[in-house]
């Protein structure tokens, strides 16, 4: 459902009452930073593997350990800074209130996606009974988003 072209943006627009143009701009900003953040994460993963390999030696070279750890921390710093830059740019587009509502709706949609993936992995249909694990406010938002999604995709 959320994987359709623009599906997530349509749900966010309906759930947040933010203008479509702002939702699309926020999605564009997020997408632009996404590739960069994936690269940073890949670099961190490479350093973790290198560190693991070095530490498997009987007598690890501590200078090499220190160098690898510094590199990993540098990539981690870049990644965190990139996330902050992305959030600030989206916040500038949406405004303070809009940004808060947008982030909350994004979090709820991510929870919905995660629950559906878990259900599929377990070989069963997604069940709204899984909502019982969420706090009441998130349950309410999730049900509202599901209702909006059903209306959007059934053309009502």
Secondary structure, DSSP 8 states (H G I E B T S, - for coil): -TTSTTHHHHHHHHHH---HHHHHHHHHHHHHHHHHHHHHHHHHHHHHHHHHHHHTSTT--HHHHHHHHHHHHHHHHHHHHHHHHHHHHHHHHHHHHHHHHHHHHHHHHHHHHHHHHHHHHTTS---GGGGGGS-HHHHHHHHHHHHHHHHHHHT-
